[in-house]
Amino acid sequence: MFEFQSHLIFPTHAVPRAGPFPPRAQRLSLKTKEGQELVGIHIPADEGSAERTLILGFGGNAWNAQDVAEYLHQLFPDEEVVVFHYRGYSPSQGSPSAEALIADAPLVYDNAVEEVRPGRVVAVGFSIGSGIAAALLFIERHVRASSRPEHMTEREIQALRGTIRKKNDDSTRQLPPGPPH
């Protein structure tokens, strides 16, 4: 029964393979604590701004991460976009589970921040990804904030400003406000 439920919740068999990368996109890769490779995509901003914003995407359970990245780039063309394929979703390795996806979120966040060096990060979740984005916000604000290295600035610690969670098709495109000046 458990295997059947996992098959329904994480239908890796139904997710189409990624096509060719869009122009200027970069392949990202990281290893989980168990040594499994997670593969992501970084689509740079069309036009840079003074304060770089990273849109960190978490797709639905039947979305290809590259499709999520391209969609987010269409919505926010002047922002940096990073999205990773979940465990078990090709070309990433491993088996998906709610626990694994939530455990991978801080690794994805750290990798994306290291790659992009943004002034702020906005996590965007679609469907099942909205739970992962919300969990990441909680982890960053409450769990990991108390154990950050002393050399990190307040700006680095507060980089994750909020989440946009999208469960249905609406036209919300506005980012949460940046830090007060």
VEXZA-632514 format. One record per atom (N, C-alpha, C): atom name; residue in one letter; x, y, z; chain. Coordinates in steps of 0.2 Angstrom, whole numbers. Layout:
N
[CA; a; [X; Y; Z]; A] ...
//
This chain:
181
[N; m; [4; -6; 0]; A] [CA; m; [0; 0; 0]; A] [C; m; [4; 6; 0]; A] [N; f; [10; 6; 4]; A] [CA; f; [14; 12; 5]; A] [C; f; [17; 14; -2]; A] [N; e; [20; 8; -6]; A] [CA; e; [23; 9; -12]; A] [C; e; [18; 13; -17]; A] [N; f; [12; 10; -17]; A] [CA; f; [7; 13; -21]; A] [C; f; [5; 20; -20]; A] [N; q; [5; 22; -13]; A] [CA; q; [4; 29; -11]; A] [C; q; [9; 33; -14]; A] [N; s; [16; 31; -13]; A] [CA; s; [21; 35; -15]; A] [C; s; [21; 36; -23]; A] [N; h; [19; 31; -26]; A] [CA; h; [19; 31; -33]; A] [C; h; [14; 36; -36]; A] [N; l; [8; 37; -32]; A] [CA; l; [3; 42; -33]; A] [C; l; [5; 49; -32]; A] [N; i; [9; 50; -26]; A] [CA; i; [11; 56; -23]; A] [C; i; [17; 59; -27]; A] [N; f; [21; 54; -29]; A] [CA; f; [27; 56; -33]; A] [C; f; [27; 52; -39]; A] [N; p; [24; 54; -44]; A] [CA; p; [23; 51; -51]; A] [C; p; [29; 52; -55]; A] [N; t; [35; 50; -53]; A] [CA; t; [41; 51; -57]; A] [C; t; [40; 48; -64]; A] [N; h; [36; 43; -65]; A] [CA; h; [35; 40; -72]; A] [C; h; [31; 45; -76]; A] [N; a; [28; 49; -74]; A] [CA; a; [24; 54; -78]; A] [C; a; [27; 60; -80]; A] [N; v; [33; 62; -77]; A] [CA; v; [36; 68; -78]; A] [C; v; [40; 68; -85]; A] [N; p; [39; 72; -89]; A] [CA; p; [43; 72; -95]; A] [C; p; [50; 74; -94]; A] [N; r; [55; 71; -98]; A] [CA; r; [62; 73; -98]; A] [C; r; [63; 80; -100]; A] [N; a; [68; 83; -97]; A] [CA; a; [69; 90; -99]; A] [C; a; [72; 91; -106]; A] [N; g; [70; 96; -109]; A] [CA; g; [73; 97; -116]; A] [C; g; [79; 101; -116]; A] [N; p; [81; 104; -122]; A] [CA; p; [88; 107; -122]; A] [C; p; [87; 113; -117]; A] [N; f; [93; 115; -114]; A] [CA; f; [93; 121; -110]; A] [C; f; [92; 127; -114]; A] [N; p; [88; 132; -110]; A] [CA; p; [87; 139; -114]; A] [C; p; [94; 142; -114]; A] [N; p; [95; 147; -118]; A] [CA; p; [101; 151; -119]; A] [C; p; [103; 154; -112]; A] [N; r; [110; 153; -111]; A] [CA; r; [113; 156; -105]; A] [C; r; [112; 152; -99]; A] [N; a; [107; 147; -99]; A] [CA; a; [106; 143; -93]; A] [C; a; [112; 139; -91]; A] [N; q; [113; 137; -85]; A] [CA; q; [118; 133; -82]; A] [C; q; [116; 127; -78]; A] [N; r; [119; 122; -79]; A] [CA; r; [117; 116; -76]; A] [C; r; [121; 116; -69]; A] [N; l; [117; 115; -63]; A] [CA; l; [120; 114; -57]; A] [C; l; [119; 107; -54]; A] [N; s; [123; 106; -49]; A] [CA; s; [123; 99; -46]; A] [C; s; [126; 100; -39]; A] [N; l; [123; 95; -35]; A] [CA; l; [125; 95; -28]; A] [C; l; [124; 88; -26]; A] [N; k; [127; 86; -20]; A] [CA; k; [127; 79; -17]; A] [C; k; [123; 80; -11]; A] [N; t; [118; 75; -10]; A] [CA; t; [114; 75; -3]; A] [C; t; [119; 71; 2]; A] [N; k; [117; 71; 8]; A] [CA; k; [121; 68; 13]; A] [C; k; [122; 61; 12]; A] [N; e; [117; 58; 8]; A] [CA; e; [118; 51; 7]; A] [C; e; [122; 49; 0]; A] [N; g; [125; 55; -3]; A] [CA; g; [129; 54; -9]; A] [C; g; [125; 54; -15]; A] [N; q; [119; 55; -15]; A] [CA; q; [115; 56; -21]; A] [C; q; [115; 62; -25]; A] [N; e; [116; 62; -31]; A] [CA; e; [116; 69; -35]; A] [C; e; [110; 72; -36]; A] [N; l; [109; 78; -35]; A] [CA; l; [103; 82; -37]; A] [C; l; [105; 87; -42]; A] [N; v; [101; 87; -48]; A] [CA; v; [103; 91; -53]; A] [C; v; [98; 97; -54]; A] [N; g; [101; 103; -55]; A] [CA; g; [97; 109; -55]; A] [C; g; [99; 113; -62]; A] [N; i; [95; 119; -62]; A] [CA; i; [96; 123; -68]; A] [C; i; [96; 130; -65]; A] [N; h; [101; 135; -67]; A] [CA; h; [101; 142; -66]; A] [C; h; [100; 146; -72]; A] [N; i; [94; 150; -72]; A] [CA; i; [93; 154; -78]; A] [C; i; [95; 161; -76]; A] [N; p; [100; 164; -78]; A] [CA; p; [102; 171; -76]; A] [C; p; [97; 176; -78]; A] [N; a; [97; 182; -74]; A] [CA; a; [92; 187; -76]; A] [C; a; [94; 190; -83]; A] [N; d; [89; 192; -86]; A] [CA; d; [90; 196; -93]; A] [C; d; [93; 202; -92]; A] [N; e; [91; 206; -87]; A] [CA; e; [95; 212; -85]; A] [C; e; [96; 212; -78]; A] [N; g; [102; 213; -76]; A] [CA; g; [104; 213; -68]; A] [C; g; [101; 220; -65]; A] [N; s; [100; 219; -59]; A] [CA; s; [98; 225; -55]; A] [C; s; [103; 226; -49]; A] [N; a; [103; 232; -46]; A] [CA; a; [108; 233; -41]; A] [C; a; [108; 228; -35]; A] [N; e; [102; 226; -33]; A] [CA; e; [101; 221; -28]; A] [C; e; [98; 214; -32]; A] [N; r; [103; 209; -32]; A] [CA; r; [101; 203; -36]; A] [C; r; [96; 199; -31]; A] [N; t; [90; 197; -35]; A] [CA; t; [85; 193; -31]; A] [C; t; [86; 186; -34]; A] [N; l; [86; 181; -30]; A] [CA; l; [86; 174; -32]; A] [C; l; [78; 172; -31]; A] [N; i; [75; 169; -37]; A] [CA; i; [69; 166; -36]; A] [C; i; [71; 158; -36]; A] [N; l; [70; 155; -30]; A] [CA; l; [71; 148; -29]; A] [C; l; [65; 144; -30]; A] [N; g; [64; 140; -35]; A] [CA; g; [58; 137; -37]; A] [C; g; [57; 130; -34]; A] [N; f; [51; 128; -32]; A] [CA; f; [50; 121; -30]; A] [C; f; [43; 119; -34]; A] [N; g; [44; 115; -39]; A] [CA; g; [38; 113; -43]; A] [C; g; [33; 108; -40]; A] [N; g; [28; 107; -43]; A] [CA; g; [23; 102; -41]; A] [C; g; [26; 95; -42]; A] [N; n; [22; 90; -40]; A] [CA; n; [24; 83; -40]; A] [C; n; [25; 80; -47]; A] [N; a; [22; 83; -52]; A] [CA; a; [23; 80; -59]; A] [C; a; [26; 85; -63]; A] [N; w; [30; 90; -61]; A] [CA; w; [33; 95; -65]; A] [C; w; [40; 93; -66]; A] [N; n; [43; 95; -71]; A] [CA; n; [50; 94; -73]; A] [C; n; [53; 101; -70]; A] [N; a; [58; 101; -67]; A] [CA; a; [61; 107; -64]; A] [C; a; [63; 112; -69]; A] [N; q; [66; 110; -75]; A] [CA; q; [67; 114; -80]; A] [C; q; [61; 118; -83]; A] [N; d; [56; 115; -83]; A] [CA; d; [49; 118; -85]; A] [C; d; [48; 124; -80]; A] [N; v; [48; 122; -73]; A] [CA; v; [47; 127; -68]; A] [C; v; [52; 133; -69]; A] [N; a; [58; 131; -70]; A] [CA; a; [63; 137; -71]; A] [C; a; [61; 141; -76]; A] [N; e; [59; 138; -82]; A] [CA; e; [58; 142; -88]; A] [C; e; [51; 147; -87]; A] [N; y; [46; 144; -83]; A] [CA; y; [40; 147; -82]; A] [C; y; [42; 153; -77]; A] [N; l; [46; 152; -72]; A] [CA; l; [48; 157; -67]; A] [C; l; [52; 163; -70]; A] [N; h; [56; 161; -75]; A] [CA; h; [60; 166; -79]; A] [C; h; [55; 170; -83]; A] [N; q; [50; 167; -86]; A] [CA; q; [45; 171; -90]; A] [C; q; [41; 176; -85]; A] [N; l; [40; 174; -79]; A] [CA; l; [36; 178; -74]; A] [C; l; [41; 184; -72]; A] [N; f; [47; 182; -70]; A] [CA; f; [52; 187; -67]; A] [C; f; [58; 187; -71]; A] [N; p; [58; 190; -78]; A] [CA; p; [64; 189; -82]; A] [C; p; [70; 193; -79]; A] [N; d; [69; 198; -75]; A] [CA; d; [75; 202; -72]; A] [C; d; [78; 199; -66]; A] [N; e; [76; 193; -64]; A] [CA; e; [78; 190; -58]; A] [C; e; [82; 184; -59]; A] [N; e; [86; 181; -55]; A] [CA; e; [90; 175; -56]; A] [C; e; [85; 170; -54]; A] [N; v; [85; 164; -57]; A] [CA; v; [80; 158; -56]; A] [C; v; [84; 152; -55]; A] [N; v; [83; 148; -50]; A] [CA; v; [86; 142; -49]; A] [C; v; [81; 137; -47]; A] [N; v; [81; 131; -50]; A] [CA; v; [76; 126; -48]; A] [C; v; [80; 119; -49]; A] [N; f; [79; 115; -44]; A] [CA; f; [82; 108; -44]; A] [C; f; [77; 103; -45]; A] [N; h; [79; 97; -49]; A] [CA; h; [75; 91; -50]; A] [C; h; [75; 88; -43]; A] [N; y; [69; 86; -41]; A] [CA; y; [68; 82; -34]; A] [C; y; [71; 75; -35]; A] [N; r; [73; 73; -29]; A] [CA; r; [76; 66; -29]; A] [C; r; [71; 61; -33]; A] [N; g; [74; 57; -37]; A] [CA; g; [70; 52; -40]; A] [C; g; [67; 55; -47]; A] [N; y; [68; 61; -48]; A] [CA; y; [65; 64; -54]; A] [C; y; [71; 65; -59]; A] [N; s; [71; 62; -64]; A] [CA; s; [77; 62; -69]; A] [C; s; [79; 70; -71]; A] [N; p; [85; 71; -71]; A] [CA; p; [91; 67; -70]; A] [C; p; [94; 66; -63]; A] [N; s; [90; 69; -58]; A] [CA; s; [92; 68; -51]; A] [C; s; [92; 61; -49]; A] [N; q; [96; 59; -44]; A] [CA; q; [96; 52; -41]; A] [C; q; [92; 51; -35]; A] [N; g; [91; 45; -33]; A] [CA; g; [87; 43; -27]; A] [C; g; [80; 42; -28]; A] [N; s; [76; 42; -22]; A] [CA; s; [69; 41; -22]; A] [C; s; [66; 46; -18]; A] [N; p; [60; 49; -21]; A] [CA; p; [57; 55; -18]; A] [C; p; [53; 52; -12]; A] [N; s; [52; 57; -7]; A] [CA; s; [48; 56; -1]; A] [C; s; [47; 63; 2]; A] [N; a; [42; 64; 6]; A] [CA; a; [41; 71; 9]; A] [C; a; [47; 73; 13]; A] [N; e; [49; 68; 17]; A] [CA; e; [55; 69; 21]; A] [C; e; [61; 71; 17]; A] [N; a; [63; 67; 12]; A] [CA; a; [69; 69; 8]; A] [C; a; [68; 75; 4]; A] [N; l; [63; 77; 2]; A] [CA; l; [62; 84; -2]; A] [C; l; [63; 89; 3]; A] [N; i; [60; 89; 9]; A] [CA; i; [61; 94; 14]; A] [C; i; [68; 94; 17]; A] [N; a; [71; 89; 17]; A] [CA; a; [78; 88; 20]; A] [C; a; [83; 91; 14]; A] [N; d; [81; 90; 8]; A] [CA; d; [85; 93; 2]; A] [C; d; [85; 101; 1]; A] [N; a; [79; 103; 4]; A] [CA; a; [78; 111; 3]; A] [C; a; [83; 115; 5]; A] [N; p; [86; 114; 11]; A] [CA; p; [92; 119; 14]; A] [C; p; [98; 117; 9]; A] [N; l; [99; 111; 7]; A] [CA; l; [105; 110; 3]; A] [C; l; [104; 114; -4]; A] [N; v; [98; 114; -7]; A] [CA; v; [97; 117; -13]; A] [C; v; [98; 125; -12]; A] [N; y; [95; 127; -6]; A] [CA; y; [96; 134; -4]; A] [C; y; [103; 136; -4]; A] [N; d; [107; 133; 0]; A] [CA; d; [114; 134; 1]; A] [C; d; [118; 134; -6]; A] [N; n; [116; 129; -10]; A] [CA; n; [120; 129; -17]; A] [C; n; [118; 135; -21]; A] [N; a; [111; 136; -21]; A] [CA; a; [109; 142; -25]; A] [C; a; [112; 149; -23]; A] [N; v; [112; 150; -16]; A] [CA; v; [115; 156; -14]; A] [C; v; [122; 156; -15]; A] [N; e; [126; 151; -15]; A] [CA; e; [133; 151; -16]; A] [C; e; [134; 152; -24]; A] [N; e; [130; 150; -28]; A] [CA; e; [130; 151; -35]; A] [C; e; [129; 158; -37]; A] [N; v; [123; 161; -35]; A] [CA; v; [121; 167; -37]; A] [C; v; [123; 173; -33]; A] [N; r; [124; 172; -26]; A] [CA; r; [126; 177; -22]; A] [C; r; [121; 183; -22]; A] [N; p; [115; 181; -20]; A] [CA; p; [109; 187; -21]; A] [C; p; [109; 191; -15]; A] [N; g; [106; 197; -16]; A] [CA; g; [104; 201; -10]; A] [C; g; [98; 199; -6]; A] [N; r; [94; 195; -9]; A] [CA; r; [88; 192; -6]; A] [C; r; [86; 186; -10]; A] [N; v; [82; 182; -7]; A] [CA; v; [80; 175; -10]; A] [C; v; [72; 175; -8]; A] [N; v; [68; 173; -14]; A] [CA; v; [61; 172; -13]; A] [C; v; [60; 165; -15]; A] [N; a; [57; 161; -11]; A] [CA; a; [56; 154; -13]; A] [C; a; [49; 154; -15]; A] [N; v; [48; 150; -21]; A] [CA; v; [42; 150; -25]; A] [C; v; [40; 143; -25]; A] [N; g; [34; 141; -22]; A] [CA; g; [32; 134; -23]; A] [C; g; [25; 133; -26]; A] [N; f; [25; 128; -30]; A] [CA; f; [19; 126; -34]; A] [C; f; [16; 120; -31]; A] [N; s; [10; 119; -30]; A] [CA; s; [7; 113; -27]; A] [C; s; [11; 110; -22]; A] [N; i; [13; 104; -22]; A] [CA; i; [17; 101; -17]; A] [C; i; [23; 105; -15]; A] [N; g; [26; 108; -20]; A] [CA; g; [32; 113; -19]; A] [C; g; [30; 118; -14]; A] [N; s; [24; 120; -13]; A] [CA; s; [23; 126; -9]; A] [C; s; [24; 124; -2]; A] [N; g; [23; 117; 0]; A] [CA; g; [25; 115; 7]; A] [C; g; [32; 115; 8]; A] [N; i; [36; 113; 2]; A] [CA; i; [43; 113; 3]; A] [C; i; [46; 120; 4]; A] [N; a; [43; 125; 0]; A] [CA; a; [45; 132; 1]; A] [C; a; [44; 135; 8]; A] [N; a; [38; 133; 10]; A] [CA; a; [36; 135; 17]; A] [C; a; [40; 132; 22]; A] [N; a; [42; 125; 21]; A] [CA; a; [47; 122; 26]; A] [C; a; [53; 125; 26]; A] [N; l; [56; 127; 20]; A] [CA; l; [62; 130; 19]; A] [C; l; [62; 137; 23]; A] [N; l; [57; 141; 22]; A] [CA; l; [57; 147; 26]; A] [C; l; [57; 146; 33]; A] [N; f; [53; 141; 36]; A] [CA; f; [53; 140; 43]; A] [C; f; [60; 137; 45]; A] [N; i; [64; 133; 42]; A] [CA; i; [70; 130; 43]; A] [C; i; [75; 136; 43]; A] [N; e; [75; 140; 38]; A] [CA; e; [80; 146; 38]; A] [C; e; [79; 151; 44]; A] [N; r; [73; 153; 45]; A] [CA; r; [71; 158; 50]; A] [C; r; [72; 155; 57]; A] [N; h; [70; 149; 58]; A] [CA; h; [70; 147; 65]; A] [C; h; [75; 142; 67]; A] [N; v; [76; 137; 63]; A] [CA; v; [81; 132; 65]; A] [C; v; [88; 134; 64]; A] [N; r; [90; 136; 58]; A] [CA; r; [97; 137; 56]; A] [C; r; [99; 144; 58]; A] [N; a; [95; 149; 59]; A] [CA; a; [97; 155; 60]; A] [C; a; [101; 156; 67]; A] [N; s; [99; 151; 72]; A] [CA; s; [102; 151; 78]; A] [C; s; [109; 148; 78]; A] [N; s; [110; 144; 72]; A] [CA; s; [117; 141; 72]; A] [C; s; [121; 144; 66]; A] [N; r; [120; 150; 64]; A] [CA; r; [124; 153; 59]; A] [C; r; [131; 155; 61]; A] [N; p; [136; 154; 57]; A] [CA; p; [142; 157; 59]; A] [C; p; [142; 164; 61]; A] [N; e; [146; 166; 66]; A] [CA; e; [147; 173; 68]; A] [C; e; [149; 178; 63]; A] [N; h; [153; 175; 58]; A] [CA; h; [155; 180; 53]; A] [C; h; [150; 182; 48]; A] [N; m; [144; 179; 48]; A] [CA; m; [139; 180; 43]; A] [C; m; [136; 187; 45]; A] [N; t; [134; 191; 40]; A] [CA; t; [131; 197; 41]; A] [C; t; [123; 196; 42]; A] [N; e; [120; 201; 45]; A] [CA; e; [113; 201; 46]; A] [C; e; [109; 200; 39]; A] [N; r; [112; 204; 34]; A] [CA; r; [109; 203; 27]; A] [C; r; [110; 196; 25]; A] [N; e; [115; 193; 26]; A] [CA; e; [116; 186; 23]; A] [C; e; [111; 181; 27]; A] [N; i; [110; 182; 34]; A] [CA; i; [106; 178; 37]; A] [C; i; [98; 179; 35]; A] [N; q; [97; 185; 34]; A] [CA; q; [90; 187; 32]; A] [C; q; [88; 187; 25]; A] [N; a; [93; 184; 21]; A] [CA; a; [92; 184; 14]; A] [C; a; [85; 181; 11]; A] [N; l; [83; 175; 15]; A] [CA; l; [77; 172; 13]; A] [C; l; [71; 177; 15]; A] [N; r; [68; 181; 11]; A] [CA; r; [63; 186; 13]; A] [C; r; [56; 183; 14]; A] [N; g; [54; 178; 10]; A] [CA; g; [48; 175; 10]; A] [C; g; [46; 170; 5]; A] [N; t; [40; 168; 4]; A] [CA; t; [38; 163; 0]; A] [C; t; [32; 166; -4]; A] [N; i; [32; 163; -10]; A] [CA; i; [26; 164; -14]; A] [C; i; [23; 157; -15]; A] [N; r; [17; 155; -13]; A] [CA; r; [15; 148; -14]; A] [C; r; [9; 149; -19]; A] [N; k; [9; 145; -24]; A] [CA; k; [4; 145; -29]; A] [C; k; [1; 138; -29]; A] [N; k; [-6; 138; -28]; A] [CA; k; [-10; 132; -28]; A] [C; k; [-14; 131; -34]; A] [N; n; [-16; 137; -37]; A] [CA; n; [-20; 137; -43]; A] [C; n; [-18; 142; -48]; A] [N; d; [-21; 143; -54]; A] [CA; d; [-18; 147; -59]; A] [C; d; [-21; 154; -58]; A] [N; d; [-17; 159; -55]; A] [CA; d; [-19; 166; -55]; A] [C; d; [-13; 170; -58]; A] [N; s; [-14; 176; -58]; A] [CA; s; [-9; 180; -61]; A] [C; s; [-4; 184; -56]; A] [N; t; [-3; 182; -50]; A] [CA; t; [1; 185; -46]; A] [C; t; [8; 185; -48]; A] [N; r; [11; 191; -49]; A] [CA; r; [18; 192; -51]; A] [C; r; [22; 196; -46]; A] [N; q; [19; 199; -42]; A] [CA; q; [23; 204; -38]; A] [C; q; [27; 200; -32]; A] [N; l; [33; 202; -32]; A] [CA; l; [38; 199; -26]; A] [C; l; [36; 202; -20]; A] [N; p; [38; 199; -14]; A] [CA; p; [37; 202; -8]; A] [C; p; [42; 208; -7]; A] [N; p; [41; 213; -3]; A] [CA; p; [45; 219; -3]; A] [C; p; [52; 217; -1]; A] [N; g; [57; 221; -3]; A] [CA; g; [64; 220; -1]; A] [C; g; [65; 222; 6]; A] [N; p; [71; 222; 9]; A] [CA; p; [72; 224; 15]; A] [C; p; [71; 232; 16]; A] [N; p; [69; 234; 22]; A] [CA; p; [68; 241; 23]; A] [C; p; [75; 245; 22]; A] [N; h; [75; 251; 19]; A] [CA; h; [81; 255; 18]; A] [C; h; [82; 260; 24]; A] 
//
